[in-house]
Amino acid sequence: MTSVQITEKLIVLELDCERWLKWDEHPAFVDGFQALQNTTAVDVVASVTGEGPVFIELKDFRAAAIANKKKFTSGSLAREIAANVRDTLAGLVWACGRGISETFHEGLTREFLERRKAHVILWLETDGFEIAGTLALQDAIRTALKPHIEAKVTVTSTLIEKRSASPLTWLRASGLPSTRLATRERRSTPRRRS
């Protein structure tokens, strides 16, 4: 097992896995499957011991919390993540046997078909996201994936992982705090008088 670092904007993801690829930047997607109209992709696909196929989407809403708030309440974020997973799976299958895929594509696709289940992770950095909201979002993503894809869905963040009694031991993320959060922390820190 190797440990890799993947950077997506302000988030640095550290992943312990056998194999992985940045699917949304891979030539099989960018030069091939993405040619289909309105096709989307998750950020990372990986094969993790004990987890099987893992589809990871990284979102950083810290700098645009108000602009993205409606995505939570309307259900569009759950539908977006489900579409990314669905299209990624279709893209992996499409890439097999075309001379543009890697053995890993075929192995991951085979593993998904044998297990008939995947682990979908939304790593969602926000300036304040409650656990109750996380559970509701997990259920919404799971529902949006059904009936076509059976998945274990995890919505997490740096803050949630720090507070969790059972954090994901094979997945960690770090990143720069948003300007808004850093400003709020400076304002809330009491100043000492000299």
C-alpha positions in Angstrom: 0.0 0.0 0.0 1.2 3.5 -0.9 0.4 6.9 0.5 -0.2 9.6 -2.1 -1.0 13.2 -2.0 -3.6 14.8 -4.4 -4.2 18.5 -4.5 -7.5 20.0 -5.5 -7.5 23.8 -5.2 -6.9 24.5 -1.5 -7.4 20.9 -0.3 -4.5 18.4 -0.1 -5.8 14.9 0.2 -3.6 12.1 1.5 -4.8 8.6 0.6 -3.5 5.2 1.6 -4.4 2.8 -1.3 -3.2 0.2 -3.7 -4.0 2.1 -6.9 -5.6 5.5 -7.6 -6.1 8.0 -10.4 -7.3 11.5 -10.7 -10.1 10.5 -13.0 -11.3 14.1 -13.9 -7.9 14.8 -15.3 -7.1 11.4 -16.9 -6.8 11.2 -20.7 -9.5 8.5 -20.9 -12.0 10.9 -19.5 -10.6 14.3 -20.8 -9.9 13.1 -24.4 -12.5 10.4 -24.5 -15.6 10.0 -22.4 -16.0 13.7 -21.7 -16.8 14.2 -25.4 -20.3 13.0 -24.5 -22.5 16.0 -23.8 -23.0 16.9 -20.1 -20.6 14.2 -18.8 -19.1 14.7 -15.4 -16.5 12.9 -13.2 -15.4 12.5 -9.6 -12.0 13.8 -8.7 -10.4 10.5 -7.6 -11.1 6.8 -8.0 -9.1 4.4 -5.9 -8.9 0.8 -4.7 -8.5 0.7 -0.9 -7.9 -2.5 1.1 -11.1 -3.3 3.0 -13.1 -0.7 1.1 -13.0 -1.9 -2.5 -13.7 0.7 -5.2 -13.8 4.3 -3.7 -15.1 7.3 -5.6 -13.9 10.6 -4.0 -15.3 14.1 -4.7 -13.6 17.1 -3.1 -15.6 20.3 -2.6 -14.4 23.5 -0.9 -17.3 25.8 -0.2 -15.5 27.9 2.5 -15.0 30.9 0.3 -18.5 30.8 -1.2 -20.8 29.5 1.6 -23.7 31.8 0.8 -23.5 31.0 -3.0 -23.5 27.3 -2.3 -26.1 27.2 0.5 -29.0 26.5 -1.9 -27.2 23.4 -3.2 -27.8 21.8 0.3 -31.5 22.7 0.6 -32.5 22.1 -3.0 -30.9 18.6 -3.2 -28.8 19.7 -6.2 -25.5 18.9 -4.5 -26.6 15.3 -3.8 -27.8 14.9 -7.5 -24.5 16.4 -8.7 -22.4 13.9 -6.7 -24.6 11.0 -7.8 -24.2 12.1 -11.4 -20.4 12.4 -11.0 -20.3 8.8 -9.6 -22.6 7.4 -12.3 -20.7 9.0 -15.1 -17.3 8.0 -13.7 -18.4 4.4 -13.5 -19.8 4.5 -17.1 -16.5 6.2 -18.2 -14.4 3.5 -16.6 -16.4 0.8 -18.3 -16.3 2.7 -21.6 -12.5 3.0 -21.3 -11.9 -0.7 -20.9 -10.6 -2.5 -24.0 -10.2 0.8 -26.1 -6.5 1.0 -25.7 -6.8 4.2 -23.7 -7.4 2.6 -20.3 -5.0 1.2 -17.8 -5.2 -2.3 -16.2 -6.4 -0.4 -13.1 -9.6 0.8 -14.9 -10.5 -2.7 -15.8 -9.6 -4.1 -12.3 -11.6 -1.4 -10.6 -14.6 -1.9 -12.9 -14.4 -5.7 -12.3 -14.2 -5.2 -8.6 -17.2 -2.9 -8.6 -19.2 -5.4 -10.7 -18.2 -8.3 -8.4 -19.0 -6.4 -5.2 -22.0 -4.5 -6.7 -21.2 -1.8 -4.2 -18.9 1.2 -4.0 -17.8 3.6 -1.3 -18.6 7.2 -2.3 -16.9 9.9 -0.3 -17.7 13.6 -0.4 -15.0 15.6 1.3 -16.7 18.9 1.9 -14.9 21.8 3.4 -17.2 24.5 4.7 -17.0 27.3 7.3 -19.4 25.4 9.5 -21.3 22.2 8.6 -23.3 20.4 11.3 -23.3 16.6 11.7 -27.0 16.4 11.2 -26.6 18.1 7.8 -23.9 15.6 7.0 -26.2 12.6 7.7 -29.0 14.2 5.6 -26.7 14.8 2.7 -25.3 11.2 2.9 -28.9 9.9 2.7 -29.7 12.2 -0.2 -26.7 11.1 -2.2 -27.5 7.4 -1.5 -31.1 7.9 -2.6 -29.9 9.7 -5.8 -27.6 6.8 -6.7 -30.4 4.2 -6.3 -31.6 2.0 -7.9 -28.6 1.8 -10.3 -25.7 2.0 -7.8 -25.5 0.6 -4.3 -23.1 2.6 -2.3 -21.8 3.3 1.2 -21.8 7.1 1.3 -19.6 9.2 3.6 -19.7 12.9 3.8 -16.9 14.3 5.8 -14.5 17.2 6.3 -11.3 18.1 8.2 -13.5 19.2 11.2 -15.7 16.2 11.1 -12.8 13.8 11.0 -11.2 15.6 14.0 -14.4 15.1 16.0 -15.2 11.6 14.9 -14.9 8.6 17.2 -14.0 6.5 14.1 -12.3 8.7 11.5 -11.2 7.4 8.1 -7.7 6.1 8.9 -6.8 5.7 5.2 -7.9 9.2 4.1 -6.8 12.5 5.4 -7.0 16.1 4.1 -5.5 19.4 5.0 -5.6 22.7 3.4 -5.4 26.4 3.8 -8.2 28.0 5.7 -10.5 30.3 3.7 -10.0 34.0 4.0 -13.5 34.3 5.6 -12.7 31.7 8.3 -9.3 33.2 9.1 -10.9 36.7 9.4 -13.6 35.4 11.7 -11.0 33.6 13.9 -9.0 36.8 14.2 -12.0 38.8 15.2 -13.1 36.2 17.8 -9.7 36.0 19.5 -9.6 38.4 22.4 -6.7 40.8 22.3 -4.4 41.1 25.3 -3.7 44.5 26.7 -0.1 45.4 27.2 
